[in-house]
Amino acid sequence: MIFLLALVGVLGVSASGPLVAATPSVGPLAMAFWRNGLGAAAMGSAVAVNGRSRMGWPSRDEWRYCIVASLALALHFACFMTSVRMTTVAAATALVCLQSAWIAAYQRLRGAALGSRVLGGMGVAFGGVVVITGFDVGRSAEALLGDVLALAGGALAGAYTLAGSKARTTMDTRNYTAVCYALTAGFLLVLAWIVGEAVWGFPPEGWMGIIALTIASQLLGHTIFNHLVVALGPLLVSMIILLEIPGAALLAGLFLGQTPPVWTYLGLALILAGLLAVVSGQGRAWKRTSGQRKGR
């Protein structure tokens, strides 16, 4: 059952890029707004069903971390969903999945010691970025801009994860996701208003794409992985999530007919191999730190 859930979760998150690319009648900010708004409504309903006593009102520090996390998440969605329309789904997904490498880079800037496995993995992963973006320079300016947006989306996802981890130290998972998704939807609504992107009046196929994205990626994908963290541990779940990279490329090839050039697959392989090294290296460092704390 656990591995079946993991498979459903991987398919859910892998479907994000292909669904956005397959729904051109809805703007990227609008899709992100509805994804988070409907997700917030679903998680808020779940909290309400389980009793108001469990909901609780966030403290001042919790609000601060939630706001930072939500703003980073809103900008992440804006960058990633826009990038999917400008470059291939495979390239955009691989570049945005550099989240774990960005987190390691943030930690290094803050003075944390990173092992040779993590540093080497970061080098290999960013080498994959050079391969993908280097060839996209000659392909088109739009594809290159899509790569840059996807890279920014990955950095913002790392910031979201770090800020969210601070809030999650004292907040229940359902409370945090309900608050975070609602705030993210609010930020995205403001962004859509600023750029003049419509968030209403879509054709039926547009609403079908929004609903499919919400169910597959927002509720099934993210919710399942939140559950699996408890059952399998964060290290294994982080590695399983990396299957989103080949998963999104496969779905885009099957349903959208996107066949990236050979060099894109080389970049994907380098990014995947590098991120596996980063995640496993961080897991080793975490185990050493935990062992030292227990020894004390």
C-alpha positions in Angstrom: 0.0 0.0 0.0 2.8 2.4 0.8 4.5 1.9 -2.5 1.1 2.2 -4.3 0.7 5.6 -2.5 4.2 6.6 -3.6 3.4 5.8 -7.2 0.2 7.8 -7.1 2.1 10.7 -5.5 4.8 10.7 -8.1 2.2 10.6 -10.9 0.4 13.5 -9.2 3.3 15.8 -9.0 4.6 14.7 -12.4 1.3 15.7 -14.0 1.7 19.4 -12.9 3.8 20.5 -15.9 2.0 18.6 -18.6 -1.4 19.8 -17.3 -0.3 23.4 -17.3 1.1 23.1 -20.8 -2.1 21.3 -22.0 -4.4 24.1 -20.7 -3.4 27.2 -22.8 -6.9 28.8 -22.3 -6.0 29.6 -18.7 -3.2 31.9 -17.7 -0.4 30.5 -15.5 -1.2 32.8 -12.6 -4.9 32.0 -12.8 -4.1 28.2 -12.7 -1.8 28.7 -9.7 -4.5 30.9 -8.0 -7.2 28.3 -8.4 -4.9 25.4 -7.5 -4.1 27.0 -4.2 -7.5 28.5 -3.5 -9.3 25.1 -4.0 -6.5 23.4 -2.1 -7.0 25.8 0.8 -10.8 25.2 0.8 -10.2 21.4 0.8 -7.7 21.5 3.6 -9.8 24.0 5.6 -12.8 21.7 5.3 -10.8 18.8 6.5 -9.7 20.8 9.6 -13.3 21.9 10.2 -14.6 18.3 10.0 -12.0 17.2 12.5 -13.1 19.8 15.0 -12.4 23.5 15.5 -10.5 22.8 18.7 -7.6 21.4 16.5 -7.4 24.4 14.3 -5.9 27.0 16.6 -4.9 30.6 15.6 -1.3 31.0 14.5 1.0 33.0 16.7 2.8 36.1 15.6 6.0 34.1 14.7 3.9 31.5 12.9 2.2 34.2 10.9 5.5 35.7 9.9 6.9 32.4 8.7 3.6 31.5 6.9 3.6 34.8 5.1 7.2 34.4 3.9 6.6 30.8 2.9 3.4 31.7 1.0 5.0 34.6 -0.8 7.9 32.4 -1.9 5.4 29.7 -3.0 3.3 32.1 -5.0 6.3 33.4 -6.8 7.5 29.8 -7.3 4.2 28.9 -9.0 4.3 32.1 -11.1 7.8 31.3 -12.4 7.3 27.5 -12.9 3.9 27.7 -14.6 5.1 30.4 -16.9 8.3 28.5 -17.8 6.3 25.4 -18.8 4.6 27.5 -21.5 8.0 28.8 -22.8 10.3 25.7 -22.8 9.7 22.0 -22.7 8.0 20.4 -19.7 11.0 18.1 -19.2 13.5 21.0 -19.0 11.2 23.2 -16.8 10.5 20.3 -14.4 14.2 19.3 -14.1 15.3 22.9 -13.5 12.6 23.6 -10.9 13.4 20.4 -9.1 16.8 21.8 -8.1 15.1 22.8 -4.9 17.2 20.5 -2.7 20.4 21.9 -4.2 19.3 25.5 -3.6 18.5 24.5 0.0 22.0 23.2 0.4 23.4 26.4 -1.1 21.3 28.5 1.3 22.7 26.4 4.2 26.3 26.8 3.0 25.8 30.6 2.8 24.7 30.5 6.4 27.9 28.8 7.4 26.8 25.2 7.5 29.4 22.6 6.7 28.5 20.5 3.6 30.1 17.1 2.9 32.0 16.3 -0.2 29.0 14.2 -1.5 26.7 17.2 -1.3 29.1 19.6 -2.9 29.9 17.1 -5.6 26.2 16.5 -6.2 25.5 20.2 -6.5 28.3 20.6 -9.0 26.9 17.7 -11.2 23.4 19.0 -10.9 24.3 22.6 -11.9 26.4 21.1 -14.7 23.1 19.6 -16.0 21.7 23.1 -15.9 24.5 24.4 -18.0 23.9 21.6 -20.6 20.1 22.4 -20.8 20.4 26.2 -20.8 23.5 26.3 -23.0 21.8 24.5 -25.9 18.6 26.5 -25.3 20.6 29.7 -26.0 20.8 28.7 -29.7 17.3 27.2 -29.8 15.3 30.4 -29.0 15.3 33.4 -26.6 11.9 32.3 -25.3 13.2 28.8 -24.3 16.2 30.4 -22.6 13.9 32.7 -20.6 11.7 29.7 -19.7 14.9 28.0 -18.3 15.7 31.1 -16.2 12.2 31.3 -14.8 12.3 27.6 -13.9 15.7 28.1 -12.2 14.2 31.0 -10.2 11.2 28.8 -9.4 13.5 26.2 -7.9 15.3 28.7 -5.7 11.9 30.1 -4.5 10.7 26.6 -3.7 13.8 26.1 -1.6 13.0 29.4 0.3 9.4 28.2 0.7 10.6 24.9 2.2 13.0 26.6 4.7 10.4 29.1 5.8 7.7 26.5 6.0 9.9 24.2 8.1 10.1 27.0 10.7 6.3 27.3 10.8 5.9 23.5 10.9 7.9 23.2 14.1 4.8 24.3 16.1 1.9 24.1 13.5 -0.2 21.0 12.6 0.2 19.9 9.0 -3.4 20.5 8.0 -3.5 23.9 9.8 -0.3 25.0 8.1 -1.3 23.9 4.6 -4.7 25.5 4.9 -3.2 28.9 6.0 -0.3 28.7 3.5 -2.5 27.7 0.5 -5.0 30.5 1.3 -2.2 33.2 1.6 -0.6 31.9 -1.5 -3.9 32.2 -3.4 -4.2 35.7 -2.1 -0.8 36.7 -3.3 -1.4 35.1 -6.7 -4.7 37.0 -7.1 -2.9 40.3 -6.5 -0.2 39.3 -9.0 -2.8 38.4 -11.6 -4.5 41.8 -11.0 -1.2 43.6 -11.4 -0.4 42.0 -14.8 -4.0 42.0 -15.9 -4.5 38.3 -16.2 -8.1 37.0 -16.0 -9.0 34.5 -13.3 -12.6 33.9 -14.5 -14.6 33.2 -17.6 -12.7 30.2 -18.9 -14.0 27.6 -21.4 -15.0 24.2 -20.0 -11.7 22.6 -20.9 -10.0 25.3 -18.9 -11.9 24.5 -15.8 -11.3 20.8 -16.4 -7.6 21.5 -16.5 -7.8 23.6 -13.2 -9.7 20.8 -11.4 -7.4 18.1 -12.7 -4.3 20.1 -11.6 -5.8 20.7 -8.1 -6.8 17.0 -7.6 -3.7 15.4 -9.1 -0.8 17.7 -8.0 -2.1 19.9 -5.1 -4.3 17.3 -3.2 -3.1 13.9 -4.2 0.6 14.6 -4.9 1.4 16.9 -2.0 -0.9 15.3 0.5 0.4 11.8 -0.1 4.0 12.9 0.3 3.1 14.7 3.5 1.8 11.3 4.8 4.7 9.3 3.5 7.2 11.4 5.3 6.0 9.8 8.5 5.9 6.3 7.1 9.2 6.3 5.1 11.2 9.2 6.5 12.2 12.5 4.8 15.3 11.1 3.0 13.5 8.3 1.1 10.6 10.6 0.3 13.0 13.2 -1.0 14.5 10.6 -3.3 11.1 9.4 -4.5 10.0 12.9 -5.3 13.0 13.2 -7.7 11.1 10.7 -9.9 9.0 13.7 -10.9 11.8 14.6 -13.4 11.6 11.5 -15.6 7.8 11.2 -14.8 7.0 14.7 -16.2 9.2 14.1 -19.3 7.4 10.7 -19.9 3.9 12.2 -19.5 4.7 15.2 -21.7 6.0 12.8 -24.4 2.9 10.5 -24.2 0.2 13.2 -24.0 1.7 16.3 -25.5 4.0 14.8 -28.1 7.0 16.7 -26.7 10.3 15.0 -27.6 13.2 17.1 -26.3 16.5 17.0 -28.1 19.1 14.4 -26.9 21.1 17.0 -25.0 18.1 17.8 -22.9 18.0 14.2 -21.7 21.7 14.4 -20.9 21.0 17.5 -18.8 18.1 15.7 -17.1 20.3 12.7 -16.2 23.0 15.0 -14.8 20.5 16.9 -12.7 18.9 13.7 -11.4 22.2 12.1 -10.5 23.5 15.2 -8.8 20.3 15.7 -6.8 20.4 12.1 -5.6 23.9 12.7 -4.3 22.8 16.0 -2.6 19.8 14.3 -0.9 21.7 11.3 0.2 24.6 13.4 1.4 22.2 15.6 3.4 20.7 12.5 4.9 24.2 11.3 6.1 24.9 14.7 7.6 21.5 14.7 9.4 22.2 11.2 10.8 25.7 12.2 12.1 24.2 15.3 13.7 21.4 13.2 15.3 24.0 10.7 16.6 26.1 13.5 18.2 23.0 14.9 19.9 22.1 11.5 21.3 25.6 11.0 22.5 25.4 14.2 24.5 
